[in-house]
Amino acid sequence: MTIKMSPEEVREYRMKFPSKVQDIVRAEMKKEAEAACIATSEAFAACAKAQGLMVIFRCQEVNKAWQDCMKNAHPPGEYERRLRALWDEKEKTFERTNDPEKLRKVMSEGRVEHHKY
């Protein structure tokens, strides 16, 4: 299921997040994509090792396959969906605590703090 967001909504959510939180989400997505594309990554590494300096010319197809795999590892809109989910969870934290200082701290650390009731 993909969440449809207008460009204004995407900008609004991106502006609400510190760049550290965006970097965390990007890093998680990159790790997942690398794990999904390990076969094409190894194929490119083997081609590059075998071809040496000619890697630029002789491994173009393998490199293209690896790039396509990395691009298609996540569906379109996944980044925005994860940011929205993270923001919604942070808003719930704020609603539970009603403490703006705690929310700022949680936002700056890039994590959600769960309460024990």
C-alpha positions in Angstrom: 0.0 0.0 0.0 1.4 3.3 -1.0 0.4 6.6 0.6 -0.4 9.4 -1.9 0.9 12.7 -0.7 0.8 16.0 -2.5 4.1 17.9 -3.1 3.0 20.3 -0.4 2.5 17.5 2.2 5.9 16.0 1.3 7.6 19.4 1.8 5.8 19.9 5.1 6.9 16.5 6.5 10.4 17.0 5.3 10.6 20.4 6.9 9.3 19.0 10.2 12.2 16.6 10.4 15.8 17.5 11.3 18.2 16.3 8.6 19.5 13.7 11.1 16.2 11.9 11.1 16.1 12.0 7.3 19.6 10.6 7.2 18.6 7.7 9.5 15.7 6.8 7.3 17.9 7.0 4.1 20.6 4.8 5.8 18.1 2.2 6.8 16.7 2.1 3.2 20.2 1.9 1.7 21.1 -1.1 3.9 17.9 -2.9 2.9 18.6 -2.2 -0.8 22.2 -3.4 -0.4 21.0 -6.6 1.2 18.4 -7.2 -1.5 21.0 -6.6 -4.3 23.9 -8.6 -2.9 24.0 -10.9 -6.0 24.3 -8.2 -8.5 26.8 -6.4 -6.3 29.0 -9.4 -6.2 28.6 -9.9 -9.9 29.8 -6.3 -10.5 32.7 -6.8 -8.1 33.8 -10.0 -9.9 33.6 -8.3 -13.2 35.6 -5.3 -12.0 38.2 -7.5 -10.5 38.6 -9.5 -13.7 38.6 -6.4 -16.0 40.9 -4.1 -14.1 41.1 -0.7 -15.7 38.7 -1.7 -18.5 35.9 -2.0 -16.0 34.3 1.2 -17.3 33.8 -0.3 -20.7 33.4 -4.0 -20.2 31.1 -4.1 -17.1 28.5 -1.5 -18.1 25.7 -4.1 -18.3 26.5 -5.6 -14.9 26.7 -2.1 -13.4 23.4 -1.1 -15.0 21.7 -4.2 -13.5 23.2 -3.4 -10.1 21.9 0.2 -10.3 18.5 -0.9 -11.4 18.3 -3.3 -8.5 19.2 -0.6 -6.0 16.7 1.8 -7.5 13.9 -0.8 -7.5 14.5 -2.2 -4.1 11.8 0.0 -2.6 8.5 1.0 -4.1 8.0 4.6 -5.1 7.0 6.8 -2.1 8.5 4.5 0.5 10.8 7.3 1.8 7.9 9.6 2.4 5.8 6.8 3.9 8.5 6.0 6.4 8.9 9.7 7.3 5.2 10.1 7.7 5.0 6.9 10.0 7.9 8.2 12.1 6.3 11.6 12.4 3.0 10.1 13.4 4.6 8.1 16.1 6.5 11.1 17.4 3.2 13.0 17.5 1.7 10.2 19.6 4.6 10.5 21.9 3.9 14.2 22.3 0.2 13.6 22.9 1.0 11.0 25.6 3.5 13.2 27.4 2.3 16.7 26.4 5.8 17.9 27.0 7.3 20.0 24.2 10.8 19.8 25.6 10.7 16.0 25.5 9.4 16.0 22.0 12.2 18.3 20.9 14.7 16.0 22.5 13.2 12.9 20.8 13.1 14.7 17.5 16.7 15.8 17.7 17.9 12.3 18.6 16.1 10.7 15.7 14.3 8.0 17.8 11.0 7.4 19.4 10.9 6.9 23.1 8.3 4.3 24.3 6.7 4.8 27.7 6.2 2.0 30.2 2.8 2.2 31.8 
